[in-house]
Amino acid sequence: MDKVIAFPAQSEYPTYANMYMKYTVKDGSLITQLKQSLETTLALIKSLSEDKLNFRYQAGKWSIKDILVHIIDDERIYGYRALAFARNDKTNFPGFEQDDYANFADTDQRSIENILAEYQAIRLATTTLFEGFSETALQRIGTANNNNTSVRALGYHILGHELHHIEIIKKHYLKQTF
């Protein structure tokens, strides 16, 4: 049985995070959900052709490979914030501009195998990190981009952010309806 990490109260994360939190199951199964999303995302991406992975449904939009690298970047940044907040770091961490990160990721020069290897590594690191946090650490609050957030809220944000983007892939790139 995976560690239970209670879903955070609304006061533990900024309002903008609601768009990600709505994708998560709020029963304390964060670790289980992180593991499941790893498997389902890998299966989905491995089922796609190289043409589909590089497809942009509209000028100026990211490819599926770009989205995956964005998910990785976001998870790495939010995982670092979780570590810092758990260790009671009182620094107000800066935000990050996702489009700037995407513009300099050189995703078109990377193979899907390389991107998926990084995705798997960062997810394993994130899962292990959250499994190691005490209940006290999970409830600590830190500040990033002038927003107060708990450690456990960052974990649910990581999961919900990925699920949000997987839904976008299915809807806009694969034309699947829900």
Beta strands, then each sheet from edge to edge (+ up, - down):
strand 1: 92-93
strand 2: 141-144
strand 3: 147-150
sheet 1: 1+ 2+ 3-
end
